[in-house]
Amino acid sequence: MRLETKQLSVGYNKPKVEVASGINISIKNAGLTAVIGVNGSGKSTLIKSLSGLINPLQGDIKLYNRPLNTYTVKEIAQKISLVLTKQRLPQHLKVIDFVALGRQPYTNWIGIHEYQDKNHIIKALKQVKMYEAKDKACSRLSDGQLQKVLIARAIAQNTPLILLDEPTSHLDMYHKAMVLNLLKSISTNHDKSVIFATHEINLALQLCDSIILIKDKQVIHDTPQNLIHSGILHELFPQDLIKFDEKAQLFKMNRI
Ligand SMILES: Nc1ncnc2c1ncn2[C@@H]1O[C@H](COP(=O)(O)OP(=O)(O)OP(=O)(O)O)[C@@H](O)[C@H]1O
């Protein structure tokens, strides 16, 4: 088992806020998993908890069958790459230097890259089709290019798990599909378990192998088909503006 939680409760201390509880998730193999839920339901909190960035309130998280809290930061970084889209990028860095940061868990104590590290960096840039832009400053990238560079850094980190918080925010419809397609191909062709928080529920239902749905502090982890047939998607949002169309398997706007 790559990543597993048992009766996990996530949230914050001081003041104590429980965001979701009773979370039982298991990520066994490579695949694409979306974390969905309404604004403020706890998607980011769950992603940060699963990656060890914030401590759980209760329950267990196991990474390769070993409690996450027994791993050092460096050991976690060799298993999980975390892409936080809301974070600020060092604007002065060139694309290639930013992607090289993904090799930090493997470089020696003065941060020198070996030949193998350089290979990983170049391969990652080529995989997201940003090799030609490798010498550009990060400050000169469009939002879509920036997302690809963030993903390239995670690919260069070469971990079995990649966790991302809203990798498609600020992107147009085409670039949202492009980024999700890229994540799908990484998971399928490179044996990665990719877990990402998203508001793109329609795309996630079409593309993902599994979905983690957060609703009213409860979490369900299942296949898109099982979720669709369970009827829970009808209850996700108030029905006055959008409705889940079970036949089309997507959310649609109500006719005026
Ligand atoms: N550092 C924090 N301390 C206390 N509460 C927090 C903190 N960060 C978030 N919260 C609260 O936790 C809850 C879940 O927030 P979170 O950001 O995880 O939701 P989300 O589903 O990712 O939201 P969105 O879709 O709007 O990005 C919210 O009620 C939020 O106010």
Ligand as a Chemical Component Dictionary entry (heavy atoms), coordinates in Angstrom:
data_LIG
# 
_chem_comp.id                   LIG 
_chem_comp.type                 NON-POLYMER 
_chem_comp.pdbx_formal_charge   0 
_chem_comp.three_letter_code    LIG 
# 
loop_
_chem_comp_atom.comp_id 
_chem_comp_atom.atom_id 
_chem_comp_atom.alt_atom_id 
_chem_comp_atom.type_symbol 
_chem_comp_atom.charge 
_chem_comp_atom.model_Cartn_x 
_chem_comp_atom.model_Cartn_y 
_chem_comp_atom.model_Cartn_z 
_chem_comp_atom.pdbx_ordinal 
LIG N1  N1  N 0 -4.475  27.686 8.930  1  
LIG C1  C1  C 0 -5.754  27.496 9.232  2  
LIG N2  N2  N 0 -6.187  27.584 10.524 3  
LIG C2  C2  C 0 -7.484  27.376 10.847 4  
LIG N3  N3  N 0 -8.451  27.067 9.946  5  
LIG C3  C3  C 0 -8.073  26.953 8.651  6  
LIG C4  C4  C 0 -6.721  27.166 8.228  7  
LIG N4  N4  N 0 -6.660  26.975 6.878  8  
LIG C5  C5  C 0 -7.926  26.670 6.500  9  
LIG N5  N5  N 0 -8.768  26.666 7.559  10 
LIG C6  C6  C 0 -10.206 26.335 7.525  11 
LIG O1  O1  O 0 -10.347 24.953 7.196  12 
LIG C7  C7  C 0 -11.490 24.754 6.383  13 
LIG C8  C8  C 0 -11.077 24.010 5.122  14 
LIG O2  O2  O 0 -10.237 24.843 4.345  15 
LIG P1  P1  P 0 -9.497  24.313 3.057  16 
LIG O3  O3  O 0 -8.652  25.431 2.544  17 
LIG O4  O4  O 0 -8.826  23.037 3.352  18 
LIG O5  O5  O 0 -10.741 24.037 2.092  19 
LIG P2  P2  P 0 -10.762 23.830 0.516  20 
LIG O6  O6  O 0 -11.773 22.777 0.263  21 
LIG O7  O7  O 0 -9.390  23.598 0.002  22 
LIG O8  O8  O 0 -11.317 25.240 0.041  23 
LIG P3  P3  P 0 -11.284 25.969 -1.391 24 
LIG O9  O9  O 0 -12.024 25.092 -2.354 25 
LIG O10 O10 O 0 -12.049 27.233 -1.136 26 
LIG O11 O11 O 0 -9.849  26.213 -1.759 27 
LIG C9  C9  C 0 -12.090 26.129 6.112  28 
LIG O12 O12 O 0 -13.163 26.332 6.993  29 
LIG C10 C10 C 0 -10.962 27.078 6.432  30 
LIG O13 O13 O 0 -11.445 28.301 6.905  31 
# 
loop_
_chem_comp_bond.comp_id 
_chem_comp_bond.atom_id_1 
_chem_comp_bond.atom_id_2 
_chem_comp_bond.value_order 
_chem_comp_bond.pdbx_ordinal 
LIG N1  C1  SING 1  
LIG C1  N2  SING 2  
LIG C1  C4  DOUB 3  
LIG N2  C2  DOUB 4  
LIG C2  N3  SING 5  
LIG N3  C3  DOUB 6  
LIG C3  C4  SING 7  
LIG C3  N5  SING 8  
LIG C4  N4  SING 9  
LIG N4  C5  DOUB 10 
LIG C5  N5  SING 11 
LIG N5  C6  SING 12 
LIG C6  O1  SING 13 
LIG C6  C10 SING 14 
LIG O1  C7  SING 15 
LIG C7  C8  SING 16 
LIG C7  C9  SING 17 
LIG C8  O2  SING 18 
LIG O2  P1  SING 19 
LIG P1  O3  DOUB 20 
LIG P1  O4  SING 21 
LIG P1  O5  SING 22 
LIG O5  P2  SING 23 
LIG P2  O6  DOUB 24 
LIG P2  O7  SING 25 
LIG P2  O8  SING 26 
LIG O8  P3  SING 27 
LIG P3  O9  DOUB 28 
LIG P3  O10 SING 29 
LIG P3  O11 SING 30 
LIG C9  O12 SING 31 
LIG C9  C10 SING 32 
LIG C10 O13 SING 33 
# 
